[in-house]
Amino acid sequence: MPALECAVHWARPADGPEMRALLDERERDRYEKFLRAEDKARFVTGRFLARSVLADRTGLAPDRIRFTTDCPLCAGTHGKPRLPGHDLDFSLSHSGDRVVLVLVEGAEVGVDVERESDRDIVRLAEMVLTEPEREALFAMPDRRRGFHTYWSRKEALLKATGHGLAAPMTAIHVSPPDAPAEVLAWHGEAAAAEVRLADLTPGPGYAASAAVLTSRPLKITETPLA
Ligand SMILES: CC(C)(COP(=O)(O)OP(=O)(O)OC[C@H]1O[C@@H](n2cnc3c(N)ncnc32)[C@H](O)[C@@H]1OP(=O)(O)O)[C@@H](O)C(=O)NCCC(=O)NCCS
């Protein structure tokens, strides 16, 4: 079975007039509503990265690219951004000093990057990990890294389906953080029958994963962070 190309693009948050100029009206409203400069920068960088990569891939002019964001669960417009009329799927994520976009043709994709933080890992593990996952995590010397790897793998899966955190992470059982990323079991309404999972290389202090709803092996190409 031929591998499916999965292009990963990394960027650092920035906020310039040429980036803001590409936002459409709804995006500009959202941009204005962010209170913190760093949230504005992560948002505008993500949309700029998406327009740049998709313009390269499709030949469309970046300022002609309009995303839909329909929610699959309600009539709202807060869902996964998509480019209508093309058999390309992309996913965006941002955290701390990282913005990432993953692009795939012919399959749904999800990505998540997480800056490792001093969250209450024991309490969060109760909420989002299965019992075997918790056992594996608590046996690890670096629980913080392990927890963020679990989280990014599961969030990438739920972003590939478009459910996001509206679906429970405890319905997903993934391989231990120090083993190659793999879905071991997944039940519930968000569960996908065919899925590939991979850890990405966001650099020290971050965890990141990509999920693609396909049975084909993934060929991942990561552009390094400038
Ligand atoms: C999608 C979600 C998991 C992202 O959470 P996060 O960790 O804060 O943010 P990340 O940086 O990893 O990802 C954010 C990006 O995901 C994308 N995104 C938004 N909703 C998405 C969804 N449902 N599925 C996939 N991707 C989504 C967007 O590109 C967004 O960034 P942008 O708006 O700046 O372009 C979270 O927003 C969520 O769970 N949304 C759905 C919530 C819900 O309850 N929906 C049902 C309502 S009826």
The ligand as an SDF file (V2000), in Angstrom:
LIG
                    3D

 48 50  0  0  0  0  0  0  0  0999 V2000
  -10.4600   21.9070   18.5900 C   0  0  0  0  0  0  0  0  0  0  0  0
   -9.9440   22.0980   20.0190 C   0  0  0  0  0  0  0  0  0  0  0  0
   -9.6270   20.7440   20.6020 C   0  0  0  0  0  0  0  0  0  0  0  0
   -8.6550   22.9540   19.9330 C   0  0  0  0  0  0  0  0  0  0  0  0
   -8.2070   23.2440   21.1910 O   0  0  0  0  0  0  0  0  0  0  0  0
   -6.8350   23.9310   21.6530 P   0  0  0  0  0  0  0  0  0  0  0  0
   -5.9680   22.9060   22.2720 O   0  0  0  0  0  0  0  0  0  0  0  0
   -7.2160   25.0850   22.4680 O   0  0  0  0  0  0  0  0  0  0  0  0
   -6.1440   24.5460   20.4020 O   0  0  0  0  0  0  0  0  0  0  0  0
   -5.1260   24.0870   19.2780 P   0  0  0  0  0  0  0  0  0  0  0  0
   -4.1710   25.1940   19.1690 O   0  0  0  0  0  0  0  0  0  0  0  0
   -4.5680   22.7250   19.3920 O   0  0  0  0  0  0  0  0  0  0  0  0
   -6.0670   24.0660   17.9840 O   0  0  0  0  0  0  0  0  0  0  0  0
   -6.7860   25.1840   17.6260 C   0  0  0  0  0  0  0  0  0  0  0  0
   -7.0920   25.0780   16.1510 C   0  0  0  0  0  0  0  0  0  0  0  0
   -7.8150   23.9040   15.8740 O   0  0  0  0  0  0  0  0  0  0  0  0
   -8.6750   24.1720   14.7630 C   0  0  0  0  0  0  0  0  0  0  0  0
   -9.9960   23.7100   15.1710 N   0  0  0  0  0  0  0  0  0  0  0  0
  -10.9990   24.3930   15.7640 C   0  0  0  0  0  0  0  0  0  0  0  0
  -12.0390   23.5660   15.9920 N   0  0  0  0  0  0  0  0  0  0  0  0
  -11.6820   22.3540   15.5370 C   0  0  0  0  0  0  0  0  0  0  0  0
  -12.3390   21.0900   15.5000 C   0  0  0  0  0  0  0  0  0  0  0  0
  -13.5820   20.9070   15.9750 N   0  0  0  0  0  0  0  0  0  0  0  0
  -11.6770   20.0380   14.9780 N   0  0  0  0  0  0  0  0  0  0  0  0
  -10.4400   20.1910   14.4720 C   0  0  0  0  0  0  0  0  0  0  0  0
   -9.7540   21.3680   14.5020 N   0  0  0  0  0  0  0  0  0  0  0  0
  -10.3910   22.4260   15.0250 C   0  0  0  0  0  0  0  0  0  0  0  0
   -8.5790   25.6620   14.4470 C   0  0  0  0  0  0  0  0  0  0  0  0
   -7.7000   25.8020   13.3590 O   0  0  0  0  0  0  0  0  0  0  0  0
   -7.9620   26.2150   15.6920 C   0  0  0  0  0  0  0  0  0  0  0  0
   -7.0890   27.2960   15.5300 O   0  0  0  0  0  0  0  0  0  0  0  0
   -7.4660   28.6880   14.8970 P   0  0  0  0  0  0  0  0  0  0  0  0
   -8.9030   28.9190   15.1630 O   0  0  0  0  0  0  0  0  0  0  0  0
   -6.5320   29.6280   15.5590 O   0  0  0  0  0  0  0  0  0  0  0  0
   -7.1850   28.5290   13.4450 O   0  0  0  0  0  0  0  0  0  0  0  0
  -11.0030   22.8120   20.9210 C   0  0  0  0  0  0  0  0  0  0  0  0
  -11.1670   24.1330   20.4740 O   0  0  0  0  0  0  0  0  0  0  0  0
  -12.3290   22.0770   20.9050 C   0  0  0  0  0  0  0  0  0  0  0  0
  -12.4730   21.0700   21.5570 O   0  0  0  0  0  0  0  0  0  0  0  0
  -13.3030   22.5480   20.1470 N   0  0  0  0  0  0  0  0  0  0  0  0
  -14.6150   21.9070   20.0310 C   0  0  0  0  0  0  0  0  0  0  0  0
  -15.3900   22.1910   21.2610 C   0  0  0  0  0  0  0  0  0  0  0  0
  -16.8020   21.7280   21.2910 C   0  0  0  0  0  0  0  0  0  0  0  0
  -17.2770   21.4790   22.3350 O   0  0  0  0  0  0  0  0  0  0  0  0
  -17.4650   21.5980   20.1450 N   0  0  0  0  0  0  0  0  0  0  0  0
  -18.8350   21.2130   20.0960 C   0  0  0  0  0  0  0  0  0  0  0  0
  -19.6890   22.4150   20.1560 C   0  0  0  0  0  0  0  0  0  0  0  0
  -21.2910   22.1000   19.5200 S   0  0  0  0  0  0  0  0  0  0  0  0
  1  2  1  0
  2  3  1  0
  2  4  1  0
  2 36  1  0
  4  5  1  0
  5  6  1  0
  6  7  2  0
  6  8  1  0
  6  9  1  0
  9 10  1  0
 10 11  2  0
 10 12  1  0
 10 13  1  0
 13 14  1  0
 14 15  1  0
 15 16  1  0
 15 30  1  0
 16 17  1  0
 17 18  1  0
 17 28  1  0
 18 19  1  0
 18 27  1  0
 19 20  2  0
 20 21  1  0
 21 22  1  0
 21 27  2  0
 22 23  1  0
 22 24  2  0
 24 25  1  0
 25 26  2  0
 26 27  1  0
 28 29  1  0
 28 30  1  0
 30 31  1  0
 31 32  1  0
 32 33  2  0
 32 34  1  0
 32 35  1  0
 36 37  1  0
 36 38  1  0
 38 39  2  0
 38 40  1  0
 40 41  1  0
 41 42  1  0
 42 43  1  0
 43 44  2  0
 43 45  1  0
 45 46  1  0
 46 47  1  0
 47 48  1  0
M  END
$$$$
